[in-house]
């Protein structure tokens, strides 16, 4: 895996799993998964920097 590759906070996947427990109760689980930064292929990426992150830092 490339050490330069970063996770993008704007490409987040949220999933929900539901299953039944031993006594019939419903168990719901949630998880978040961040995807890798697309780099030059992303429209918010310019001159080696993410423009979305720069905008958040200014505020």
Secondary structure as GFF3:
##gff-version 3
##sequence-region A 1 59
A	DSSP	beta_strand	7	20	.	.	.	ID=ss1
A	DSSP	beta_strand	26	36	.	.	.	ID=ss2
A	DSSP	three_ten_helix	39	41	.	.	.	ID=ss3
A	DSSP	beta_strand	45	46	.	.	.	ID=ss4
A	DSSP	beta_strand	49	50	.	.	.	ID=ss5
A	DSSP	alpha_helix	51	58	.	.	.	ID=ss6
###
